[in-house]
């Protein structure tokens, strides 16, 4: 009997390792989007140049220089967001930030100094989005001003790079309490919504994500500074999403229905029976640009040594930069 148990465990481990390698995920890690998920596709190419804004132990890529779009405006999903990616303390780049807007970008200008940057996006129909960034205490402080209107968003897609986060947490306005989140990406679901209209200290004011692999120690996310000072806050919410999309097609995340999610499985033993999944699982933090002003902080911190201490460094930085 003992021999059978050991053999069964070895078969299970081998099946799990094979499924992980087939999905492009190292053995021992939880694949994002199911055990039969495809390997990560490259992110859409961005048309704006980027520079690095260093903030302590990490750095972010921010768009810089001058850009004038061809007739018809910049292609969709090609415009870098205020933070296009971040480099963790281990020196590896993670994430892919881009704008998803209905009016096309016509012009852009971005200036970068040692500890600050100023970005101006100009769109069709006289619309604009302006952002100031400054290196804070363990964070990049962002001040935004937008007149783009509802349903135009800055998407920070956490799927790309040496990361594949499948867990996270939300913190309250005082950055003192937190709630853990499991983010397997088997479906489309908004997990957390940050809205200044939701008053009270228990309302979420920050979201962060992390990889299930403990050796990937980066915890990264956004925290709302001074929600009472937001103008147009009803149209400028922040959401943490689990999304499914076709490889190399970010627009598909809006038209995939529940019936398209059934080809993913959390079980590595059945992954080969189902075949390669058609869909990638993306964890995204989406900042609705709306109409108004907002102050947020982008925070990169080290996870704690134990589960309960994972959010500690993130929350401490959020408290220092409120």
Protein Blocks (a to p, Z undefined) as FASTA:
>chain_A
ZZmmmmmmmmmmmmmmmmmmmnopaehiacehijkbccdddddddfbdcddddehjbccd
ddedjddddehiaaehiaccfblbdcdfkopaedjdddddfbdcfbdcddddfkbccddd
ddehhiacdddddddehiacdddddfebghiacdddfkgcjeopabdcdddfkopaccdd
ddehpaccdfbdcdfklgcjkbcfbdcdddfblklmbdcddddehkllpghklmmcccdd
dddddehilklmmmccfklmmmgcfbfklmmmnopafbdcdddddddfkjaddddddddd
dddfbfklmmmmmmmmmmmmZZ
